[in-house]
Amino acid sequence: MKIGILGTGMVGRAIASKLVELGHEVCMGSRAAGNESALAWAAQAGEGASEGVFADAAGFGEVVFNCTAGLGSLDALAAAGEANLAGKVLIDVANPLDFSQGMPPSLSVCNTDSLGEKIQRAIPAARVVKALNTVNCEVMVEPARVPGEHVVFVCGNDSEAKDEVTRLLGEFGWPAERVLDLGDVTAARGTEMYLPLWVNIMGQLGTPHFNIEVAREVDSVDRQGA
Ligand SMILES: NC(=O)c1ccc[n+]([C@@H]2O[C@H](COP(=O)([O-])OP(=O)(O)OC[C@H]3O[C@@H](n4cnc5c(N)ncnc54)[C@H](OP(=O)(O)O)[C@@H]3O)[C@@H](O)[C@H]2O)c1
């Protein structure tokens, strides 16, 4: 597949490298062509890797990942261009973290809205799926480094887009039964509002390599049959 990655930070590089390793062609986008981080990534990732501005990456991809800083995501997507994203699955990995007052960060949007929803409203023709924003980037692309039946969440308004993302997550190593569909894009509020807790857990554990495992009661049919 041809995949566009918007973002040159650790998330963009981790996802882009994994995709190239899996045999996909990847174009990484940034605000200015010749971005140092993107050039270094493309040089080490080798065949199948290229870089350009946000619009180049968005136009290149059949599927596009938003891996930009949450406060800059709407600007980055505007630069990517609505026409380049129309009809495409746009996987939004970003969190609306505001570090302007230092640590811990606050959320620039929450409760009654979310970055995922803002992105879907800004680019109605894109098929936005919020995913992967609740795990560290190394866990995103290698879930087995954390033991257990931990999960990754997806939400969005387009069921087929979520199926497509679930297949892609399978390539990353997430079995379908550990991809938890939370419903439409408004569920992005919950996954984004998990971030303050994520930051506290990381502070206590001293590692970003952890994740949520969802345990549940056996369903009533099973209990009646037992
Ligand atoms: N770190 C993790 O493990 C992790 C896990 C889950 C989710 N996330 C989320 O993933 C996203 C990426 O995180 P990151 O640490 O890899 O990178 P980051 O430093 O948060 O973002 C870097 C990217 O954002 C772009 N950017 C920054 N400000 C911008 C603006 N005003 N307008 C347009 N573009 C702008 C940069 O463009 P240039 O390339 O032009 O500089 C760069 O490509 C964030 O939203 C983060 O919250 C991170």
The ligand as a Gaussian input file, in Angstrom:
#p B3LYP/6-31G(d) Opt

LIG

0 1
 N        5.116000      10.002000      21.795000
 C        4.279000       9.000000      21.819000
 O        4.662000       7.843000      22.035000
 C        2.837000       9.264000      21.512000
 C        1.892000       8.279000      21.764000
 C        0.548000       8.503000      21.398000
 C        0.196000       9.681000      20.755000
 N        1.144000      10.657000      20.550000
 C        0.745000      11.870000      19.819000
 O        1.304000      11.763000      18.513000
 C        1.595000      13.053000      17.975000
 C        3.044000      13.113000      17.505000
 O        3.901000      13.031000      18.601000
 P        5.503000      13.135000      18.413000
 O        6.075000      13.138000      19.771000
 O        5.949000      12.126000      17.418000
 O        5.739000      14.505000      17.667000
 P        5.426000      16.034000      18.052000
 O        6.705000      16.681000      18.431000
 O        4.285000      16.112000      19.003000
 O        4.921000      16.593000      16.629000
 C        5.835000      16.709000      15.589000
 C        5.140000      17.030000      14.294000
 O        4.138000      18.036000      14.461000
 C        4.336000      19.034000      13.445000
 N        3.916000      20.335000      13.983000
 C        4.243000      20.885000      15.169000
 N        3.673000      22.097000      15.307000
 C        2.994000      22.330000      14.151000
 C        2.208000      23.412000      13.667000
 N        2.009000      24.507000      14.401000
 N        1.649000      23.307000      12.451000
 C        1.832000      22.193000      11.706000
 N        2.571000      21.133000      12.098000
 C        3.137000      21.196000      13.312000
 C        5.826000      19.030000      13.172000
 O        6.066000      19.552000      11.878000
 P        7.544000      19.652000      11.262000
 O        7.889000      18.251000      10.839000
 O        7.411000      20.579000      10.139000
 O        8.431000      20.154000      12.378000
 C        6.148000      17.545000      13.289000
 O        5.971000      16.897000      12.052000
 C        1.273000      14.044000      19.094000
 O       -0.013000      14.560000      18.882000
 C        1.309000      13.189000      20.357000
 O        0.497000      13.700000      21.397000
 C        2.437000      10.485000      20.930000

